[in-house]
Amino acid sequence: MKHRAAAAAILWSFACGPALAEPLAVKLVNKSHPTLCAEDDNVQIDVRGAAKRFSLEAKPPAAIGTIVVDSTAPDFTDCITKDEPPQPGSERLRVILHEDEQSMLVGYRVTGFWRRAEVPLKVRDTVTHQLQLVQLFVKTPKGPYEYLVLYPLDGYWRARPLPPARLEQVAYGTSFLVGPVEQKERPYVPLKDIAYDPQTRRFTLQFEKGGSATLTVAPPTEQTAKIDIALSHEVRGKPFLTFRSMYVTESNADSARVEWKTPGAKGWREAPVMQFKGGEATTFRLGRVVPSRHNTSAPDMFAGPFVK
């Protein structure tokens, strides 16, 4: 009986060990600033601390059940365009990096693109160079549906869940970066290379200055697009995670509120994103509580729990 009990305890520890890990408090730093332009990523929340494992989820906004006609068109009111357009004669080349019965990974290469950085991407034994955009699709009865994008040159990601049946798709909204996050004109993550394992849907990032991270992507549902993230080591002196989003007014925003749990708290705390003073959190959400006239269906982003 003792041997049987011991074996059961070992199996229980393997099955439940990671889930029982003590949540770790991380520091949230709000670097958001006002803007008049709905295409500016003026919301920035940096996450610092000793965490090495956590999950991210893109979940439908509270207003998803009320949306009949979505609003996803760009809004350049009061905007000043800063990015340089492709050079004359540039071509946009589509490359299928992997395809199977459940999913498809696609990359795009723009000849004459204004940025010259190179981040090779490997799928099994094939390495593809000079990609500016990578898209992950899930195959549905309606056809392939893109639910995750990566911009390899600066380490930006976006995720979205499946749309409800009445909508063809939901909008992308808040971006995230998995660190170490550098900061110049805007935050970015310098990547050395990327590998993708189709069997596990796992991206492995090698960082330019050392260290790595894995992002394991679950198949999306209408309720969530979930990503489990593991860093090879603690990121010191820099954010290990950054969210970027847009806020003009509460009714014109991709994210408008922050909700967070502090260590030992009996309830959630919440604040408008432009008034959020930062603080410690074991889990938090960046999202909206009222409908936006821009990117109405864009998901809220949840992060945590954070563990070592």
C-alpha positions in Angstrom: 0.0 0.0 0.0 2.8 2.4 0.8 4.4 1.8 -2.6 1.1 2.3 -4.3 0.5 5.6 -2.3 4.0 6.8 -3.1 3.5 6.0 -6.8 0.2 7.9 -6.8 1.9 10.9 -5.2 4.6 10.9 -7.8 2.1 10.8 -10.6 0.1 13.6 -9.0 3.1 15.8 -8.7 4.0 15.3 -12.4 0.4 16.0 -13.5 -0.2 19.0 -11.2 3.2 20.3 -10.3 3.4 23.3 -12.6 -0.3 24.3 -11.9 0.4 24.3 -8.1 3.5 26.6 -8.4 3.2 29.7 -6.2 2.1 32.8 -8.3 4.9 35.4 -8.5 4.2 39.1 -8.3 5.6 41.1 -11.2 5.9 44.8 -11.6 3.6 46.6 -14.0 5.0 49.9 -15.4 2.6 52.2 -17.4 4.4 54.2 -20.1 1.2 55.3 -21.9 0.7 58.8 -23.2 -2.2 60.7 -24.9 -2.7 60.8 -28.6 -5.3 62.0 -31.1 -4.5 59.3 -33.7 -6.3 56.0 -33.6 -3.4 54.3 -35.4 -0.8 55.3 -32.8 0.2 52.6 -30.3 0.3 55.1 -27.4 -0.6 52.5 -24.7 2.5 50.7 -23.3 2.5 48.5 -20.3 5.9 47.0 -19.4 6.2 43.9 -17.2 9.3 43.4 -15.1 10.4 40.7 -12.6 11.8 37.3 -12.0 9.0 35.3 -13.8 10.1 32.7 -16.4 6.7 31.0 -17.1 3.3 32.5 -17.8 0.3 32.4 -20.2 -1.2 35.0 -22.5 -4.8 34.8 -23.7 -6.6 36.9 -26.3 -10.3 36.8 -25.2 -13.4 38.4 -26.8 -14.3 41.9 -25.5 -17.4 42.3 -23.3 -19.3 43.8 -26.3 -18.7 40.8 -28.7 -22.3 39.6 -28.3 -23.7 43.0 -29.4 -21.7 43.3 -32.6 -23.7 43.0 -35.8 -21.4 45.0 -38.2 -17.8 45.2 -37.1 -15.6 48.4 -37.5 -12.1 47.4 -38.5 -11.1 50.0 -41.1 -8.0 52.2 -40.4 -8.7 55.6 -39.0 -6.0 58.2 -39.8 -7.9 61.2 -38.4 -5.2 63.5 -36.8 -2.5 61.1 -37.8 1.0 61.8 -39.1 2.5 58.8 -41.0 6.1 58.0 -40.0 7.0 54.7 -41.6 8.6 54.7 -45.0 6.7 53.0 -47.8 8.2 50.2 -49.9 10.6 51.4 -52.6 9.2 51.6 -56.2 9.2 48.3 -57.9 9.0 46.3 -54.6 7.2 43.0 -54.6 5.3 41.1 -51.8 6.2 37.5 -52.0 4.1 34.8 -50.1 5.9 31.7 -48.8 4.1 28.7 -47.4 6.5 27.6 -44.6 4.4 24.6 -43.4 1.0 23.1 -44.1 -0.9 20.1 -42.7 -4.5 19.1 -42.2 -5.0 21.3 -39.1 -2.8 24.4 -39.7 -0.7 26.5 -42.0 2.3 28.8 -41.4 2.8 31.5 -44.0 5.6 34.1 -44.4 5.8 37.3 -46.5 9.0 38.9 -47.9 8.8 42.4 -49.3 11.7 43.2 -51.7 13.0 46.7 -51.2 11.6 46.9 -47.7 12.9 49.9 -45.8 14.3 47.8 -42.9 17.3 45.6 -43.7 17.5 43.4 -40.5 17.5 39.6 -41.0 15.9 37.0 -38.7 16.0 33.5 -40.2 13.0 31.2 -39.5 13.5 27.4 -39.4 10.7 24.8 -39.9 12.2 21.3 -39.5 15.2 21.3 -41.9 14.2 24.4 -44.0 15.4 27.9 -43.2 13.7 30.9 -44.8 15.4 34.3 -44.8 14.2 38.0 -45.0 10.7 37.6 -43.7 8.8 40.7 -42.6 5.6 39.0 -41.5 4.7 35.5 -40.4 1.1 34.3 -40.0 -0.3 31.1 -38.3 -3.6 29.8 -39.6 -6.0 27.2 -38.3 -8.1 25.3 -40.8 -11.8 25.6 -40.1 -15.0 24.5 -42.0 -15.1 28.0 -43.5 -11.5 27.9 -44.6 -8.1 28.9 -43.1 -8.3 31.5 -40.4 -5.4 33.6 -39.3 -5.1 33.8 -35.5 -1.5 34.7 -34.8 1.0 37.1 -36.5 4.6 37.8 -35.8 6.8 40.6 -37.1 10.3 39.0 -36.9 12.3 42.2 -37.4 11.1 43.8 -34.1 9.5 40.9 -32.2 5.9 42.1 -32.2 3.0 39.5 -31.9 -0.7 39.7 -32.2 -3.3 37.1 -31.4 -7.1 36.7 -31.7 -9.7 34.0 -31.0 -12.1 32.5 -33.5 -15.0 34.7 -34.5 -18.6 34.0 -33.5 -20.6 32.4 -36.2 -22.2 35.6 -37.4 -18.8 37.3 -38.1 -16.3 36.3 -40.7 -13.4 37.4 -38.4 -12.5 39.5 -35.4 -10.1 42.3 -35.4 -6.5 42.3 -34.1 -5.8 44.8 -31.4 -3.2 44.9 -28.7 0.3 43.7 -29.6 2.8 42.0 -27.2 6.5 41.5 -27.1 8.3 38.7 -25.2 11.6 40.0 -23.9 14.2 41.1 -23.1 12.5 44.2 -24.4 14.7 47.1 -25.7 13.5 50.7 -26.1 14.4 53.3 -28.7 11.7 55.2 -30.5 9.4 52.3 -29.5 9.9 49.0 -27.7 11.3 46.1 -29.7 12.9 42.7 -29.1 16.1 42.0 -31.1 15.8 38.4 -32.3 18.7 36.2 -33.6 16.6 33.5 -35.1 13.3 31.7 -34.8 12.3 28.0 -35.1 8.8 26.5 -35.4 7.8 23.0 -34.6 4.5 22.1 -36.4 3.8 19.1 -34.3 3.7 21.0 -31.0 2.9 24.5 -32.5 5.8 25.8 -30.6 7.9 28.8 -31.6 11.5 29.0 -30.2 13.0 32.5 -30.1 16.8 33.0 -29.8 17.5 36.5 -28.6 20.3 38.5 -30.1 22.0 39.1 -26.8 21.6 35.6 -25.4 18.9 33.5 -23.9 15.7 32.1 -25.5 12.0 31.7 -25.1 9.4 29.2 -26.3 5.8 30.2 -27.2 3.5 27.1 -27.4 0.3 28.0 -29.2 -3.0 26.2 -28.5 -5.6 25.8 -31.2 -8.0 28.8 -31.0 -11.6 28.7 -29.9 -14.3 31.4 -29.8 -13.4 31.9 -26.2 -9.7 32.3 -26.4 -6.4 32.2 -28.2 -3.9 30.9 -25.6 -0.1 30.9 -25.6 2.1 29.3 -22.9 5.4 31.1 -22.6 8.7 29.9 -21.0 11.9 32.0 -20.8 15.2 30.3 -20.5 16.3 32.6 -17.7 15.2 35.6 -15.7 15.4 38.9 -17.6 17.2 41.5 -15.5 17.1 45.2 -15.9 14.5 45.2 -18.7 10.9 44.1 -19.3 10.4 40.5 -20.1 6.9 41.3 -21.5 5.4 44.5 -23.0 1.9 45.2 -24.3 1.3 48.0 -26.8 -2.2 49.2 -27.7 -4.2 52.3 -28.7 -6.4 54.7 -26.7 -7.9 58.0 -27.9 -11.1 57.9 -25.8 -12.9 55.1 -24.0 -15.2 54.7 -27.0 -12.3 54.8 -29.5 -9.7 52.4 -28.1 -8.2 48.9 -28.5 -7.7 48.9 -24.7 -9.1 51.3 -22.1 -8.8 49.6 -18.7 -6.3 47.7 -16.6 -7.5 45.0 -14.1 -5.0 43.3 -11.8 -4.7 41.0 -8.8 -2.2 41.9 -6.2 -0.5 39.3 -4.0 -2.8 38.1 -1.2 -5.7 40.3 -2.4 -9.3 39.1 -2.0 -10.5 40.9 -5.1 -9.4 42.5 -8.4 -8.3 46.1 -8.7 -9.1 48.2 -11.8 -8.3 51.6 -13.3 -8.6 53.5 -16.6 -5.5 52.8 -18.6 -4.4 56.5 -18.7 -4.8 56.8 -14.9 -3.1 53.5 -14.0 -0.2 54.1 -11.7 1.4 50.7 -12.1 2.1 48.3 -9.3 2.5 44.6 -8.5 0.3 41.9 -10.0 0.2 38.1 -10.2 -2.4 38.3 -13.1 -3.7 41.2 -15.1 -6.0 42.1 -18.0 -5.7 44.9 -20.5 -9.0 45.5 -22.3 -12.3 47.3 -22.5 -15.7 47.4 -20.8 -17.6 49.5 -23.3 -17.8 49.1 -27.1 -15.3 51.0 -29.3 -16.1 52.5 -32.6 -12.7 51.3 -33.8 -11.7 47.7 -33.9 -14.9 46.9 -32.0 -14.2 43.1 -32.0 -10.5 43.3 -31.0 -9.8 41.0 -28.1 -8.8 41.8 -24.5 -5.4 40.5 -23.4 -4.9 38.5 -20.2 -1.5 37.7 -18.7 -0.6 35.3 -15.9 -0.3 33.7 -13.5 3.4 34.4 -13.5 5.8 31.8 -11.9 9.5 31.1 -11.7 
